[in-house]
Each structure stands twice: as structure tokens, then as C-alpha cells.
Amino acid sequence: MMEMYFHFRIEEPILFREWKPQNVTAYVFTCIGIYLIAFALEVLKFGRMKLVVKQEANLETKPVDCCCSTEEEGIWNIPETRPLKPEHISLAPFTRESILAKSHIASSILSFVQNFVEYSLMLVAMTYNWPIFWSLLAGHATAYFFLGPFMTVEESEVVGTCCS
């Protein structure tokens, strides 16, 4: 049975039964590997965020003719042009072309990879191995330190995250 408290044991399975460092050197390389995976996840999220922002910029709002009043009111019957959607919601037409667009397929694949890595890192954190946990946090923090200035808060919320 797995203990549910933080520990420093070296010979513990990390994510798979086969991934079990046998000595301090393997343990250090495991920590470095977890650091790099967490760093790569933040880079992936940044790239996916830029892709989503680019997709949203390509969506154009179409003008809608809307009458401000009825025919009886005469001069107040002026067509008005306004966006179809509020500014914070992006809507793409649900068509075969939009689903099979290269950018949508790429975004879907990146979303799958991002979720897979996030859940895998969550399971690694749940091993309660203190140095591995800190390696994971350091990877996220270092990547955000370098990539954070290139994004706004709204952009970073675009790709969301489940557990990291």
C-alpha cells in the first residue's frame, strides 16, 4: 500500500512499475526529466494559446441588419451593424470545413497531448516524492518565468488547465 505523505525514498515507482530509480544517479536524472517534462508542458500550453488566439483573430464578425423600429415609425428604421457575438465569446460555424480545418485538427491534437501530459504529471505528483514534486513545480515555474511576459492574463486563461 502506498503511503500518503511526502517522503524522500529513492527506490519507488514513479509513474510506471518499470520506472523505478535504483540509485541516486538514476533518481537525479528522474528529477531532471520531470523538470524538463513540466517545462515542455508550459511551452506546449504557450504554443497552443498562441494558436487559439490566432484562430480567434481569423474569425470575422459578420454584420447583421437589424431594424431599430417598425415600418410605422418611419425615420427610425435604420439598419444597424453589430457583431454576432459578445467580444469574449468566439463562435465558429459548425461546418464540415471548420471541423476539418488544419488549424482545428492541430489544436485538437495539441489539446490531447496537453491533457495527457498534465494528468501524467498529476499522477507523478501524487507519488508524494518530495524532490520529484519540487522538480515538477520548478519546471512549471521556470517556464512561466520565461514565457509569462509574452502573454496576457486573458491569453493564459484561453487554454486553461485541469490540474497544474
N, C-alpha and C positions, 0 to 999 in steps of 0.2 A: 504494500500500500504506500502511496506517495504521501510524504509529509507536506502539510500545507503551511509552511513557514519558510522564510528566507534562510538559505544555507550557502555554504561555500564548498560543497563537495565536488570533487573533480570527476570521479568515475560515475557519472549519472547520465542517463539518456537525455538528449536534448530535444529533438523533435521526433526522431525515429529510434527504434531499438538499436539499429546499426550505427547511429550517430552518437557514439559514446566515447568521449576522450579518455585515453588510457594513461596519459601522463600530463605533466604541467605544460609541456610544449604544445601538445595537441589541444589542450584547454585554452591556451593563449591564442592559438590560431582559430579556435572556435569563437572566441570573443571578438577577434578581428573580423571574422566572417560575418557574425551577427551585426557588427558595427557597419560593415560595408553594405549588407542587405538593407538595413534601416536607412542608410544614406541613399542608396539606389531607389528605395521606395519614395522618398521625398522628391528625388529628381523626377521619377515617373509621375508623381502627382502634379509636379510643376509643369511638366510637358503636356500632360492631359488637360490641365487647367488652361494652358495657352491654346490648345486645340479647341476646347469648348468655347473659349472666348472668341476665337477666330470664327467658329461656326456661327455663333450668335451674331457676330458682326455681318456675316454674309446674309443673314435673314433680313429681308426688307419688309417694312410695314407697308401694306397696301392702303391707298386712300379709300375711304368709304364715303359714298354720297349719302348724306343724312339730312333730311329736311328738318329745319328748326321749328316749323309750324305747318299748319294745314294750308290748303289752297285758298281757303276763305280769307286768310289773314293777309294775303297779298304780298307786300314787300318783305315780310319776314320769312318767305320761302326761299332761303338762300342755302345752297349746298355747302356743307361743312366737310373739311377733310381732317380726319384724325386717325391715329394708329388703331389697328385692330386689337391691340393687346396693351396691357399696362407695361410700363418700362421694365419692371423687374421680372416679368414672365416672358420666356421665349417660346413661341409656338411655331412648329414647322408642320406643313401639311403632311398628313399621314397618307403618303402615296408610295407606290412601288419604287419610284425613283428616290424618294427621301430615305427609304429603308435600305436600299441597295447602294446608296452613295458611298464612295470610298471613305469619305471622312467619317460617316456614321459607323461603318464597319471597323475602321481603325479605332474609333472612340470606344466601341463595344469591346473589342479585343483588349484595349488598354484598361478598360474598366474591370474586365475579368482578371487580368494579371494583377491589377492593383488590389482587388479584393482578396485574391488568393494569397498574395504576399502579406497583406495586413492580417488576415486570420492566422496565417502561419506564424507571424511574429507574435501575435497574441498568445498562441499556444506555447511558443518559446518562453514568453514572459511568465506564463503560468507554471513553468517548471520551478519557479521561486529560487532560481540560482542567482545569487546576488551579483557577481561580476558579469554574468551574461545579461542580466536585466539592465545594469548600468551601461553596458556596451550598446544595448538596443537604444536606450534613451540618448546616449551620446551621439549615436549615428543620426537619429532624428534631429536633435538639437543643432548639430554641426551643419547638416544640410540646410536646415531652415535659416541658420545664421547667414549662410552664403546666398541662398535663393530668396529669402524674405524681402530684401529691398526691391526685388524685381516684380513684386505682386502687391496688390491692394488687399484689404480685408475682404471685400466683396468677391474678388477673384479667388482667394483661397477658400472661400465657402462654396464656390461653384462645384468643385469635385468632392467635397465632403469626405468624411472618413468614418468608418464604423467604429474603430477601436483604437486608433493611435493618435 
